[in-house]
């Protein structure tokens, strides 16, 4: 599976979109670290939350993640042979498996010598910025701490370490 950085995939990747109790099949045409463009017959409005089941060949189970519809591209039936409609999906908190999948796709475009060198290096760890809301245990105070981490678990640990004893995490959101 080869692809240009932030471009169309050469091989098509199948996926399933779940919105409410409806399931839609789709084909991933474009990928980026924060989203996908999926060719599908689903007609969902921007802002709609969906669950994505992505068939990644490097994993036995499908990769599951939440996303929201960023755009809906409609193509009239008479143009479907030359243009593809579907949904642009934004992944708010890309799971580590997706980031690794994306990194694998972008590494395949490197010339052979560079690809060998990349295999020797561990994959880059993508750090995201999180805003962690904490509440005082047994008290009424709350506070926000911004951290830069690779995973939600790591964000929780770092925020609790920074706050000290007597605090618990209420919510973690991307900053």
C-alpha positions as CSV (number, residue, x, y, z in Angstrom):
1,X,0.0,0.0,0.0
2,X,1.7,3.2,-1.1
3,X,0.6,6.8,-0.9
4,X,2.1,10.2,-1.2
5,X,2.2,12.3,2.0
6,X,-1.3,13.6,2.7
7,X,-2.5,12.3,-0.7
8,X,-4.6,9.6,-2.3
9,X,-3.8,6.0,-1.5
10,X,-2.9,3.7,-4.4
11,X,-4.5,0.7,-2.9
12,X,-8.0,1.0,-1.6
13,X,-8.7,0.3,2.1
14,X,-12.1,-0.9,3.1
15,X,-13.9,0.5,6.1
16,X,-17.3,0.5,7.8
17,X,-18.9,3.7,9.2
18,X,-21.4,3.4,12.0
19,X,-23.8,6.2,12.8
20,X,-26.5,5.4,15.3
21,X,-27.9,2.0,14.3
22,X,-26.9,2.4,10.6
23,X,-23.8,0.8,9.1
24,X,-22.3,2.0,5.8
25,X,-19.5,0.4,3.8
26,X,-16.8,2.6,2.4
27,X,-13.4,2.8,0.7
28,X,-10.7,5.1,2.1
29,X,-9.3,7.2,-0.7
30,X,-7.2,9.7,1.2
31,X,-5.6,9.7,4.6
32,X,-3.9,12.2,6.9
33,X,-2.8,12.1,10.5
34,X,-6.1,13.7,11.6
35,X,-8.6,12.3,9.1
36,X,-9.8,10.3,6.2
37,X,-11.8,10.8,3.0
38,X,-14.1,7.8,2.5
39,X,-16.0,7.1,-0.7
40,X,-19.4,5.9,0.6
41,X,-23.1,6.2,-0.1
42,X,-23.7,7.5,3.4
43,X,-25.3,11.0,3.4
44,X,-24.4,12.3,6.8
45,X,-24.3,16.0,7.6
46,X,-21.2,17.8,8.8
47,X,-20.8,17.5,12.6
48,X,-22.3,14.0,12.8
49,X,-20.3,11.7,15.0
50,X,-19.4,8.3,13.4
51,X,-17.5,5.2,14.5
52,X,-15.0,3.9,11.9
53,X,-14.0,0.3,11.6
54,X,-10.8,0.3,9.5
55,X,-9.4,-2.9,8.0
56,X,-5.7,-2.4,8.5
57,X,-3.6,-5.3,7.2
58,X,-1.0,-5.0,9.9
59,X,-3.6,-5.8,12.6
60,X,-5.8,-8.9,13.1
61,X,-8.8,-6.9,14.4
62,X,-10.2,-3.8,12.6
63,X,-9.0,-0.5,14.0
64,X,-11.9,1.2,15.8
65,X,-12.0,5.0,16.2
66,X,-14.4,7.9,16.6
67,X,-14.6,10.7,14.1
68,X,-16.9,13.5,13.0
69,X,-18.1,14.4,9.5
70,X,-16.1,17.4,8.4
71,X,-17.5,17.6,4.9
72,X,-19.9,15.7,2.6
73,X,-19.1,15.6,-1.1
74,X,-22.1,14.8,-3.3
75,X,-21.5,13.8,-6.9
76,X,-24.4,13.5,-9.4
77,X,-24.9,10.0,-10.8
78,X,-23.9,11.0,-14.3
79,X,-20.4,12.1,-13.0
80,X,-19.6,9.1,-10.8
81,X,-17.4,7.5,-13.4
82,X,-15.0,10.5,-13.2
83,X,-15.5,11.9,-9.7
84,X,-16.0,10.3,-6.4
85,X,-18.3,11.4,-3.6
86,X,-18.1,10.6,0.0
87,X,-17.3,12.0,3.5
88,X,-14.3,13.9,4.8
89,X,-13.9,12.6,8.4
90,X,-11.9,14.4,11.2
91,X,-10.5,12.1,13.9
92,X,-10.3,14.2,17.1
93,X,-8.2,11.7,19.1
94,X,-6.4,9.4,16.6
95,X,-5.5,6.1,18.4
96,X,-1.9,5.0,18.4
97,X,-2.7,2.2,16.0
98,X,-4.0,4.7,13.4
99,X,-0.9,7.0,13.8
100,X,1.3,3.9,13.3
101,X,-0.8,2.9,10.2
102,X,-0.4,6.4,8.8
103,X,3.4,6.4,9.5
104,X,3.7,3.1,7.6
105,X,1.9,4.5,4.6
106,X,4.1,7.6,4.4
107,X,7.3,5.6,4.9
108,X,6.7,3.5,1.8
109,X,7.1,6.5,-0.5
110,X,10.8,7.0,0.4
111,X,13.5,5.8,-1.9
112,X,14.8,2.3,-1.2
113,X,18.0,3.4,0.8
114,X,15.9,5.8,2.9
115,X,13.3,3.1,3.6
116,X,16.0,0.8,4.9
117,X,17.3,3.6,7.2
118,X,13.7,4.3,8.4
119,X,13.2,0.6,9.3
120,X,16.3,0.8,11.6
121,X,14.8,3.8,13.5
122,X,11.8,3.4,15.8
123,X,8.7,5.0,14.4
124,X,8.3,8.6,15.5
125,X,6.1,9.1,18.5
126,X,3.4,11.7,17.7
127,X,2.7,13.9,20.6
128,X,-0.6,15.7,20.9
129,X,-1.6,18.5,23.2
130,X,-4.3,17.7,25.7
131,X,-6.2,19.8,28.2
132,X,-6.9,17.8,31.4
133,X,-9.6,19.0,33.8
134,X,-9.0,17.9,37.4
135,X,-11.2,18.0,40.5
136,X,-10.0,18.1,44.1
137,X,-10.8,14.8,45.9
138,X,-13.0,15.7,48.9
139,X,-13.1,19.4,47.9
140,X,-14.8,21.7,45.6
141,X,-11.8,23.1,43.6
142,X,-11.1,22.2,40.0
143,X,-8.2,23.1,37.7
144,X,-7.0,22.7,34.1
145,X,-3.6,21.4,33.1
146,X,-2.2,21.3,29.5
147,X,0.1,18.4,28.7
148,X,1.8,17.1,25.5
149,X,1.7,13.3,25.3
150,X,1.3,10.4,22.9
151,X,-1.7,8.8,24.5
152,X,-4.7,9.6,26.7
153,X,-3.3,7.4,29.5
154,X,0.0,9.2,29.4
155,X,-1.9,12.6,29.5
156,X,-3.8,11.5,32.6
157,X,-0.6,10.3,34.4
158,X,1.3,13.5,33.6
159,X,-1.6,15.8,34.7
160,X,-1.9,13.9,38.0
161,X,1.8,14.0,38.6
162,X,1.8,17.8,37.9
163,X,-1.1,18.4,40.2
164,X,0.2,16.3,43.1
165,X,-1.8,14.3,45.6
166,X,-5.5,14.9,46.2
167,X,-6.7,15.3,42.6
168,X,-8.6,13.2,40.1
169,X,-9.2,13.5,36.4
170,X,-12.6,14.5,35.2
171,X,-12.1,15.1,31.5
172,X,-9.4,15.0,28.9
173,X,-9.8,16.9,25.6
174,X,-7.5,17.8,22.7
175,X,-6.1,21.3,23.2
